[in-house]
Structures are given as C-alpha cells and as structure tokens.
Amino acid sequence: MNNRMGARLARRLVDRLIRRDLQRTFRRVVWLSGVEALPDGPLVVYANHHSFYDGYLFWLLVRHTLRRPLVIWMEEWDLAPLFGPIGVLPFPAEDALRRTTTIRETARRLAADPRTVLLLFPEGDLRPPDQGLGAFRADLDRLARVLPEAVRWQPLGIHLTWWGEDRPTALLSTSPPHDAPDGKEADRLRAALDATRAVSPAVLQENRARLLLDGQPSVHERWDLRALAPLFRRWT
C-alpha cells in the first residue's frame, strides 16, 4: 500500500469514527448561520472551547458539510495521532520548535489551497461553559502576520443545550468575517455565542436553520409502550 492510498483509507476511518461519535452523542447538530455565512478563500475560524466535542463539530461543518480541508492544532497530538490525516497538527505546550513548525505548515496549507479553514481556540484551554469566555491569547495579531495576507477571520459560537430530550442539541453560529485581528475578537465571538443561546426548537420548524446532523432519537421518540398500559395499570 502506498502512502497516498494509506492516507486516504486513514481519513475515511477517522471520518467514520467522528461521525459515529457525534451520532451517538447528540440528538441533533444545528447550523444557525447558513453555510453561505462562511466566506470563500483561506479562513481562520476562532471559537469558544467549552466542550470536548468542539473539534468534532467543526469537522462536521467544514469537512463533512462544506467539503473544505481543515487544520486544527492539538496540544496532545501524540496521544491521538490518528487525527493527523484529516488535518490535525501537533501544538505541544512544552515544545516551541514543534509549534513553530506547525504554524509554518498551517501557513503553507492556507496558501496552497485557499479553501483551507484553520480552527483556533483563542481561550486556550477547555473551559466550563458557565464561566463564559476566558481571556484571549495575546498573539493573534502576530499570528496573522505569518499567515497569508488573503486570510480572513471569523468567530464561531458553539453552544450545547437541551430541548427536552435525553441527548443534547449542538448549536453553531457565526458573526460576520473580518480582516486581521483588531482587538475586538472577544466581542465578536460573544455575539456569535449569544446568538446560539437565543434560539428555540422553532428555528428548525420555521426553516431558519440548517440541520447538519440528525442524531440518535430520544427515548420518548423510540418507545411506545401504550399496549402494556392495561397490564401495568393492574400493578399500579
């Protein structure tokens, strides 16, 4: 098996594993902004990081739905290298040389294929959602200078909520894209996140959102035990 074929098979495997996990974990994944909200050209999407599944949800939107190549930086890449074939690159906190190599490789990919989308978590570490947005990394403007000039930036709000079912619903929304960072990134991301918290299930009924994934139905959707009611009424 040559490297190209091996990489293709590895990507298929990882894609299947991620979709299976999302299918089992979520009742649904909803995109509030419409896929046209992501501009053409190389893009940095910066998102809140309040859930283990944030990277998976980004994969669902960018790679699975839009069919665009992605780049995600992963601190613990060595623990899960199987994500490498789909665009996940190492970004270890204790190794500045590897981080620099990853930044250069990211810039190369953004320049080589303008459809590429980089996911960035400006808060850094995974945070509890009830703490709100954390402080943003201070080097966004410096990062922008080493990426291709054509790169645009766009905030992505990710919010997990419950709509009366036994599995959560994931809501994704963006604010408008912009050019290089100007210090207002936290406000833009907060606006995108607030948009996800202001919606109800009616957004789907009114066709104001797009269903990216219809996951595992809730228990009350799968079970109908009314035929047993006469029997259990005797024991109640």
Backbone bond lengths (Angstrom), bond angles and torsions (degrees), N, CA, C in turn:
res aa  C-N    CA-C-N  psi(-1)  N-CA   C-N-CA  omega(-1)  CA-C   N-CA-C  phi
1 M - - - 1.469 - - 1.530 109.24 -
2 N 1.344 117.73 125.29 1.455 119.75 178.95 1.526 110.74 -80.32
3 N 1.341 115.69 170.21 1.464 120.46 -175.34 1.524 112.21 -62.87
4 R 1.331 116.87 -38.43 1.465 119.55 -177.51 1.525 110.89 -64.82
5 M 1.321 116.10 -44.23 1.457 119.43 179.38 1.524 110.74 -67.23
6 G 1.333 116.41 -40.35 1.458 119.75 178.47 1.517 112.20 -61.60
7 A 1.345 116.39 -41.93 1.466 120.10 178.80 1.518 111.13 -64.40
8 R 1.332 116.81 -39.98 1.462 120.16 180.00 1.526 111.16 -64.34
9 L 1.325 116.78 -42.81 1.462 120.42 178.31 1.524 111.08 -65.92
10 A 1.347 116.23 -38.40 1.466 119.80 178.75 1.519 110.75 -64.22
11 R 1.330 117.16 -40.95 1.470 120.21 178.54 1.521 110.99 -62.75
12 R 1.319 116.50 -42.60 1.466 119.43 178.67 1.521 111.25 -61.45
13 L 1.328 116.03 -41.57 1.461 120.04 179.49 1.519 110.95 -62.34
14 V 1.334 117.02 -48.68 1.463 120.78 -177.81 1.525 110.42 -65.59
15 D 1.324 117.30 -42.39 1.468 120.18 176.88 1.525 110.85 -56.44
16 R 1.315 115.99 -43.43 1.464 120.28 -178.58 1.523 111.10 -66.78
17 L 1.333 117.17 -40.30 1.463 120.61 -179.94 1.525 111.09 -65.12
18 I 1.329 116.70 -43.18 1.463 120.10 -179.09 1.524 110.56 -65.30
19 R 1.319 116.64 -46.44 1.468 119.13 -179.83 1.526 110.95 -62.45
20 R 1.317 117.44 -39.05 1.468 120.06 178.45 1.519 110.71 -61.96
21 D 1.346 116.93 -43.92 1.462 119.67 179.85 1.524 111.31 -63.88
22 L 1.321 117.07 -42.60 1.460 119.91 177.98 1.524 111.12 -63.58
23 Q 1.317 116.64 -41.30 1.465 121.41 -179.47 1.522 110.94 -61.12
24 R 1.312 116.71 -39.18 1.462 121.02 -178.10 1.524 112.78 -79.21
25 T 1.324 117.02 -27.95 1.464 120.85 -172.14 1.521 112.86 -88.10
26 F 1.331 117.33 -39.12 1.462 121.14 -171.25 1.527 112.21 -109.51
27 R 1.321 114.91 146.36 1.466 119.17 170.82 1.519 109.92 -71.18
28 R 1.332 114.92 -37.96 1.465 120.15 178.06 1.527 108.79 -164.40
29 V 1.323 115.23 160.47 1.466 122.51 170.98 1.521 107.22 -124.42
30 V 1.332 116.20 127.29 1.467 121.79 -171.93 1.526 109.67 -121.66
31 W 1.321 115.32 131.12 1.466 122.60 177.40 1.518 107.79 -104.23
32 L 1.334 116.03 113.40 1.458 121.41 -172.12 1.521 113.68 -84.31
33 S 1.321 117.31 -23.23 1.459 119.65 -169.75 1.516 114.23 -91.99
34 G 1.319 118.26 -15.17 1.457 120.40 -173.97 1.513 109.93 84.05
35 V 1.321 117.18 136.32 1.462 119.48 -173.84 1.522 112.06 -62.84
36 E 1.331 117.94 -21.78 1.454 119.34 178.33 1.521 111.75 -68.64
37 A 1.334 117.74 -10.24 1.460 120.88 -179.54 1.523 112.15 -72.57
38 L 1.328 118.64 -17.19 1.459 121.06 175.20 1.527 108.64 -89.52
39 P 1.332 118.20 120.09 1.466 120.10 -175.84 1.523 112.13 -73.33
40 D 1.321 115.39 158.83 1.453 120.08 171.46 1.529 109.45 -69.12
41 G 1.318 115.76 164.97 1.453 120.17 178.06 1.512 111.92 91.03
42 P 1.331 116.93 168.88 1.470 121.01 -179.10 1.522 110.75 -61.73
43 L 1.324 115.49 141.42 1.460 119.74 -169.66 1.523 110.65 -143.96
44 V 1.333 115.95 139.39 1.460 122.43 167.10 1.520 107.33 -106.82
45 V 1.310 116.89 117.62 1.461 122.31 174.92 1.522 107.59 -100.26
46 Y 1.332 116.95 120.20 1.464 119.68 178.03 1.528 108.66 -109.57
47 A 1.331 115.10 131.30 1.465 121.42 -169.91 1.518 111.09 -131.80
48 N 1.329 115.67 157.49 1.464 120.19 168.87 1.526 108.35 -69.38
49 H 1.339 115.18 152.70 1.476 119.69 -177.25 1.522 108.00 -125.04
50 H 1.342 115.70 82.65 1.460 121.72 -174.92 1.519 112.54 -118.86
51 S 1.331 117.29 7.38 1.457 120.72 -176.97 1.521 109.87 -147.93
52 F 1.321 115.94 145.56 1.462 121.61 175.10 1.527 111.23 -56.99
53 Y 1.333 116.95 -30.18 1.459 121.57 -171.86 1.527 114.00 -90.97
54 D 1.326 118.72 7.89 1.464 120.24 -176.62 1.526 112.20 -57.68
55 G 1.324 117.05 -45.08 1.460 120.04 178.88 1.514 112.41 -64.30
56 Y 1.328 116.65 -38.32 1.464 120.86 177.13 1.529 110.94 -62.82
57 L 1.329 116.17 -41.96 1.466 120.16 -179.40 1.527 110.96 -66.38
58 F 1.323 115.99 -37.50 1.466 120.41 174.95 1.527 109.99 -62.38
59 W 1.326 116.76 -43.02 1.469 121.02 175.91 1.529 110.55 -56.95
60 L 1.333 116.79 -44.62 1.462 120.70 -178.21 1.525 111.16 -60.61
61 L 1.319 116.36 -42.10 1.459 120.26 -178.58 1.524 111.64 -72.28
62 V 1.328 116.82 -51.78 1.466 120.79 -169.05 1.529 112.31 -83.87
63 R 1.310 116.97 -53.04 1.469 119.52 -174.98 1.526 112.27 -81.51
64 H 1.329 116.86 -46.78 1.459 119.52 -174.21 1.528 112.36 -78.12
65 T 1.343 117.89 -43.83 1.466 121.27 -175.45 1.526 112.34 -86.81
66 L 1.332 116.74 -50.52 1.464 120.46 -175.96 1.520 113.23 -88.23
67 R 1.328 117.50 -12.70 1.469 122.43 -179.77 1.527 111.52 59.14
68 R 1.337 115.68 40.38 1.461 120.48 176.91 1.524 109.25 -109.81
69 P 1.336 117.38 145.40 1.467 119.45 176.77 1.522 110.67 -68.28
70 L 1.313 116.02 146.33 1.460 120.62 -178.03 1.523 110.76 -124.05
71 V 1.321 113.87 160.07 1.462 122.50 170.18 1.520 107.05 -132.95
72 I 1.323 116.19 130.84 1.464 122.28 174.77 1.519 107.55 -131.40
73 W 1.316 117.44 134.37 1.462 121.36 175.87 1.524 108.95 -91.05
74 M 1.316 115.99 133.58 1.463 121.09 -175.49 1.526 109.93 -129.39
75 E 1.330 115.71 119.26 1.465 120.16 -178.30 1.525 111.64 -63.46
76 E 1.329 117.00 -43.23 1.470 121.36 -176.96 1.533 111.09 -98.55
77 W 1.314 116.20 42.77 1.461 120.33 -177.29 1.526 112.32 -57.30
78 D 1.318 117.22 -38.12 1.470 120.30 -176.80 1.526 112.25 -63.30
79 L 1.334 117.54 -24.03 1.463 120.58 178.46 1.524 111.94 -79.47
80 A 1.323 117.51 -21.63 1.470 120.96 -177.66 1.526 109.86 -142.58
81 P 1.337 117.75 63.43 1.470 120.19 -176.34 1.521 113.97 -68.92
82 L 1.334 117.71 -10.96 1.467 119.31 -178.25 1.517 112.64 -63.24
83 F 1.350 118.24 -17.39 1.459 120.10 178.61 1.530 112.52 -80.10
84 G 1.323 117.47 -9.62 1.456 120.95 -178.90 1.518 114.87 -54.60
85 P 1.335 119.32 -44.41 1.465 119.98 -176.97 1.528 115.28 -62.03
86 I 1.332 118.90 -19.62 1.472 119.42 179.76 1.530 112.20 -97.60
87 G 1.347 117.60 3.18 1.456 119.63 174.52 1.510 116.05 117.80
88 V 1.319 118.66 7.18 1.465 121.84 179.52 1.530 108.89 -86.24
89 L 1.337 116.63 127.00 1.459 122.67 -175.71 1.523 110.56 -117.42
90 P 1.350 117.44 150.34 1.471 120.76 -177.85 1.525 111.93 -71.66
91 F 1.337 115.56 139.30 1.463 121.63 177.92 1.528 108.79 -143.98
92 P 1.343 117.47 61.84 1.467 120.97 -174.41 1.524 112.37 -70.50
93 A 1.316 115.79 136.73 1.462 120.96 -176.95 1.517 112.36 -62.98
94 E 1.334 117.27 -30.22 1.460 120.87 -172.82 1.524 113.33 -95.63
95 D 1.330 118.21 5.31 1.469 120.54 -174.51 1.525 109.85 -132.60
96 A 1.328 116.06 92.64 1.461 121.22 -176.92 1.525 111.78 -64.84
97 L 1.335 117.04 -33.67 1.459 120.03 -179.05 1.530 111.31 -64.81
98 R 1.327 116.89 -43.24 1.469 119.69 178.96 1.527 110.76 -67.90
99 R 1.328 117.33 -36.33 1.466 119.33 177.00 1.527 110.65 -63.21
100 T 1.329 116.11 -42.94 1.464 120.04 178.60 1.520 111.21 -63.07
101 T 1.324 116.06 -41.92 1.464 120.32 177.58 1.523 111.00 -60.83
102 T 1.331 116.59 -41.16 1.464 120.67 179.15 1.524 111.64 -65.85
103 I 1.326 117.40 -40.54 1.467 120.14 178.47 1.527 110.36 -62.54
104 R 1.321 116.63 -42.60 1.470 119.95 178.92 1.528 111.30 -65.08
105 E 1.334 116.54 -40.95 1.459 120.13 178.63 1.531 110.60 -66.15
106 T 1.326 116.51 -36.77 1.466 120.17 176.79 1.520 110.88 -62.60
107 A 1.335 116.44 -45.66 1.464 120.50 178.26 1.526 110.67 -60.78
108 R 1.324 116.43 -40.02 1.466 120.08 179.13 1.532 111.07 -62.75
109 R 1.330 116.63 -43.94 1.471 119.96 -178.77 1.525 111.65 -67.50
110 L 1.317 116.92 -39.39 1.464 119.85 178.45 1.525 111.15 -63.55
111 A 1.342 116.19 -35.50 1.461 120.11 179.26 1.526 111.70 -77.20
112 A 1.336 116.68 -37.77 1.465 120.70 -175.88 1.520 112.14 -71.88
113 D 1.318 117.19 -35.98 1.467 121.54 -179.86 1.524 108.31 -133.82
114 P 1.322 118.20 100.19 1.470 121.48 -175.65 1.526 114.49 -62.80
115 R 1.322 118.32 -8.27 1.466 119.86 176.88 1.526 111.79 -80.67
116 T 1.335 116.90 -7.93 1.464 121.39 -173.78 1.526 111.31 -66.36
117 V 1.331 115.31 141.38 1.468 122.40 179.10 1.526 108.40 -125.58
118 L 1.326 116.17 124.62 1.463 122.66 176.27 1.517 109.41 -96.56
119 L 1.329 116.85 130.64 1.462 121.66 173.13 1.514 108.95 -95.49
120 L 1.324 116.09 128.72 1.459 122.03 -179.56 1.522 108.84 -126.93
121 F 1.334 116.02 134.04 1.464 121.19 173.81 1.529 107.81 -105.62
122 P 1.330 118.75 93.99 1.464 120.52 -174.03 1.522 114.02 -67.77
123 E 1.344 117.83 -17.43 1.464 119.66 175.91 1.525 111.73 -74.66
124 G 1.320 116.58 -18.66 1.458 119.91 -177.94 1.508 111.23 90.19
125 D 1.307 116.80 -101.72 1.457 121.91 -174.32 1.528 112.12 -76.30
126 L 1.321 114.66 158.93 1.466 122.26 172.41 1.523 109.19 -63.16
127 R 1.356 116.57 131.78 1.458 121.65 -175.88 1.524 110.61 -124.78
128 P 1.353 117.79 149.87 1.468 119.84 172.70 1.526 110.09 -62.62
129 P 1.327 118.78 136.58 1.467 120.17 -176.16 1.521 113.93 -63.86
130 D 1.337 117.81 -28.68 1.465 118.75 -177.66 1.525 112.43 -74.17
131 Q 1.330 118.13 -5.32 1.463 121.05 175.69 1.527 112.31 -89.10
132 G 1.330 117.18 -3.89 1.454 120.11 -178.92 1.516 111.89 70.86
133 L 1.335 115.46 -167.98 1.458 119.91 -179.97 1.517 110.81 -71.80
134 G 1.323 116.14 138.49 1.453 120.96 175.41 1.521 110.83 -89.84
135 A 1.323 115.64 -178.91 1.462 120.59 177.78 1.529 110.00 -65.23
136 F 1.327 115.92 139.64 1.461 120.78 179.82 1.527 110.43 -83.32
137 R 1.318 115.99 151.18 1.453 120.60 174.18 1.525 109.08 -60.33
138 A 1.324 115.88 146.71 1.460 120.53 -171.75 1.523 113.65 -89.69
139 D 1.331 117.70 -0.03 1.463 119.51 -172.34 1.522 113.56 -107.78
140 L 1.331 118.50 21.12 1.459 119.88 -177.66 1.524 111.95 -61.70
141 D 1.332 117.21 -40.91 1.465 119.41 -179.91 1.521 111.20 -67.21
142 R 1.333 116.69 -36.47 1.464 119.85 177.59 1.528 110.89 -67.22
143 L 1.341 116.23 -39.40 1.457 119.89 176.53 1.524 110.62 -62.72
144 A 1.322 116.95 -41.39 1.466 120.47 -179.27 1.524 111.45 -59.65
145 R 1.329 117.26 -32.14 1.467 120.21 -177.78 1.524 112.78 -71.22
146 V 1.325 118.35 -23.15 1.466 119.90 -178.90 1.530 111.70 -96.36
147 L 1.323 117.37 -7.90 1.457 121.05 176.32 1.530 109.44 -90.85
148 P 1.325 118.45 161.46 1.467 120.03 179.78 1.529 112.42 -55.41
149 E 1.311 116.15 145.96 1.464 121.37 -175.82 1.520 112.14 -61.12
150 A 1.329 117.09 -28.38 1.466 120.67 -176.63 1.523 113.52 -76.65
151 V 1.318 117.87 -8.31 1.467 121.06 -176.66 1.524 110.53 -64.53
152 R 1.330 116.08 134.10 1.455 121.94 172.36 1.527 108.61 -110.15
153 W 1.328 115.08 165.41 1.459 121.49 -175.97 1.524 108.94 -122.45
154 Q 1.335 116.14 144.89 1.467 119.36 -178.80 1.530 110.31 -151.06
155 P 1.347 117.14 131.54 1.469 120.47 177.76 1.522 111.63 -80.46
156 L 1.329 115.19 144.91 1.464 122.52 177.37 1.521 108.78 -129.40
157 G 1.322 116.46 116.08 1.459 121.10 175.17 1.514 110.72 -89.61
158 I 1.332 116.64 131.80 1.465 122.67 179.48 1.521 107.89 -123.23
159 H 1.319 116.12 124.13 1.469 120.79 -176.48 1.520 109.61 -137.41
160 L 1.335 116.29 130.02 1.459 121.75 175.56 1.516 108.65 -101.91
161 T 1.331 116.57 130.23 1.456 121.11 -178.07 1.519 109.33 -140.08
162 W 1.326 115.12 175.54 1.465 121.11 -178.10 1.519 108.72 -123.79
163 W 1.315 115.89 125.73 1.461 121.61 179.74 1.526 110.11 -111.22
164 G 1.328 116.46 48.51 1.455 121.20 175.27 1.512 114.29 76.25
165 E 1.330 117.35 23.74 1.460 121.42 -178.88 1.521 109.82 -125.80
166 D 1.336 116.22 172.90 1.460 118.83 -176.33 1.526 112.98 -87.76
167 R 1.328 117.48 3.74 1.453 122.56 174.75 1.522 108.68 -133.50
168 P 1.329 117.42 149.11 1.463 119.63 -176.55 1.522 112.52 -75.41
169 T 1.317 114.00 159.47 1.460 122.77 170.27 1.520 107.86 -104.92
170 A 1.326 116.99 131.87 1.463 121.74 176.73 1.523 109.14 -98.51
171 L 1.330 115.93 129.08 1.463 122.50 -179.26 1.524 109.17 -115.41
172 L 1.326 116.88 131.33 1.456 122.70 179.87 1.520 109.35 -123.09
173 S 1.345 115.85 137.43 1.462 119.97 179.45 1.525 109.53 -152.16
174 T 1.326 116.30 148.92 1.461 120.58 177.45 1.522 110.89 -116.69
175 S 1.330 114.68 159.80 1.460 122.39 162.11 1.529 106.81 -100.78
176 P 1.335 118.70 167.35 1.470 120.21 -175.68 1.529 112.63 -59.10
177 P 1.326 117.56 148.43 1.466 121.18 177.20 1.521 111.08 -69.70
178 H 1.316 115.56 160.14 1.466 120.59 179.48 1.522 108.84 -147.60
179 D 1.320 115.61 173.50 1.457 120.51 179.69 1.526 109.63 -82.49
180 A 1.285 118.07 -150.02 1.466 122.16 -173.04 1.529 111.82 -54.65
181 P 1.330 117.73 152.53 1.470 121.43 179.73 1.524 111.95 -55.11
182 D 1.344 114.87 140.79 1.463 120.19 -178.34 1.522 112.26 -131.46
183 G 1.334 117.42 13.50 1.452 120.89 178.96 1.513 114.37 92.57
184 K 1.328 118.13 -5.61 1.466 121.52 -179.48 1.530 112.50 -102.14
185 E 1.328 116.21 15.11 1.465 120.04 -174.71 1.523 112.19 -63.25
186 A 1.322 117.99 -39.36 1.467 120.38 -179.68 1.527 110.95 -63.23
187 D 1.331 116.98 -40.78 1.467 120.19 178.50 1.525 110.91 -64.65
188 R 1.316 116.67 -40.68 1.467 120.09 179.55 1.525 110.99 -64.98
189 L 1.322 115.85 -43.90 1.464 118.96 -179.55 1.521 110.84 -67.64
190 R 1.324 116.84 -37.10 1.465 119.91 178.20 1.529 110.49 -62.88
191 A 1.316 117.41 -37.71 1.471 120.55 177.78 1.527 110.98 -64.90
192 A 1.330 116.90 -40.67 1.467 120.16 177.91 1.519 110.98 -65.44
193 L 1.327 116.38 -40.25 1.459 120.78 179.87 1.525 110.90 -68.49
194 D 1.326 116.82 -40.32 1.467 120.16 177.55 1.528 111.20 -61.07
195 A 1.333 116.82 -34.55 1.465 120.03 179.82 1.523 111.22 -63.42
196 T 1.325 117.20 -34.45 1.466 119.59 179.56 1.519 111.68 -71.75
197 R 1.316 117.54 -26.81 1.463 121.33 -177.13 1.521 112.23 -86.21
198 A 1.315 116.83 -8.02 1.467 120.56 -174.98 1.518 112.71 -99.52
199 V 1.331 118.48 5.76 1.464 120.15 -174.54 1.522 110.97 -108.07
200 S 1.325 114.65 164.86 1.461 122.93 178.25 1.526 108.17 -131.70
201 P 1.336 118.17 175.03 1.470 119.55 178.01 1.523 114.06 -56.68
202 A 1.320 117.30 -16.93 1.467 119.89 -179.59 1.522 112.59 -62.03
203 V 1.344 117.96 -21.47 1.466 119.19 -178.39 1.524 111.17 -61.43
204 L 1.330 116.98 -31.87 1.461 119.98 178.25 1.521 111.30 -77.70
205 Q 1.322 116.22 -40.72 1.466 119.97 -179.42 1.521 111.49 -65.67
206 E 1.316 116.52 -29.98 1.467 121.16 -178.22 1.526 112.26 -96.02
207 N 1.334 116.99 8.03 1.468 122.39 178.48 1.523 112.40 57.93
208 R 1.330 115.82 37.05 1.459 120.42 176.92 1.522 112.01 -101.06
209 A 1.316 116.76 12.03 1.456 121.78 179.64 1.519 108.53 -153.89
210 R 1.313 115.13 166.25 1.465 120.40 -179.79 1.520 109.41 -116.04
211 L 1.315 116.21 132.27 1.459 122.10 177.64 1.527 108.40 -83.42
212 L 1.341 116.31 112.26 1.459 120.66 179.04 1.518 112.38 -85.25
213 L 1.324 116.21 -29.52 1.466 120.40 -178.29 1.515 109.16 -150.80
214 D 1.313 116.23 127.63 1.460 122.30 172.67 1.522 106.16 -102.49
215 G 1.334 116.03 103.00 1.451 120.89 -171.34 1.516 114.06 -87.10
216 Q 1.322 114.18 -154.91 1.464 121.32 -177.01 1.530 110.34 -66.24
217 P 1.329 118.77 123.63 1.469 119.85 177.74 1.525 111.75 -60.07
218 S 1.318 115.34 150.80 1.456 121.22 178.91 1.526 110.45 -70.37
219 V 1.338 115.89 163.44 1.462 120.75 -178.22 1.521 111.25 -56.53
220 H 1.328 117.02 -44.37 1.464 119.17 -176.97 1.529 112.09 -68.94
221 E 1.336 117.29 -16.04 1.460 120.46 174.77 1.525 111.68 -85.24
222 R 1.330 116.47 -25.55 1.467 120.65 -176.80 1.522 113.00 -92.43
223 W 1.330 116.72 -28.88 1.461 120.06 -173.44 1.527 111.07 -101.26
224 D 1.308 115.82 138.97 1.464 122.48 169.82 1.528 106.52 -144.16
225 L 1.331 115.53 96.12 1.468 121.68 -174.15 1.524 112.22 -106.68
226 R 1.322 117.13 24.95 1.463 119.16 -177.23 1.530 112.08 -62.09
227 A 1.320 117.23 -26.55 1.468 119.32 179.52 1.523 111.98 -64.87
228 L 1.336 116.75 -21.72 1.464 120.43 -179.66 1.524 112.54 -90.51
229 A 1.330 117.04 -3.64 1.464 119.93 -175.66 1.525 113.11 -57.16
230 P 1.353 120.88 -44.47 1.473 119.24 -179.94 1.524 112.57 -59.21
231 L 1.330 116.98 -39.05 1.455 120.42 -179.58 1.519 111.32 -67.16
232 F 1.309 116.79 -48.33 1.461 119.57 -176.14 1.528 111.60 -74.73
233 R 1.335 117.62 -21.17 1.455 119.68 175.82 1.529 110.15 -63.96
234 R 1.318 116.68 -33.04 1.471 120.51 179.04 1.524 111.38 -67.52
235 W 1.324 116.74 -26.43 1.466 120.43 -176.55 1.524 112.61 -99.81
236 T 1.307 116.23 6.65 1.463 119.87 -175.41 1.527 110.45 -100.51
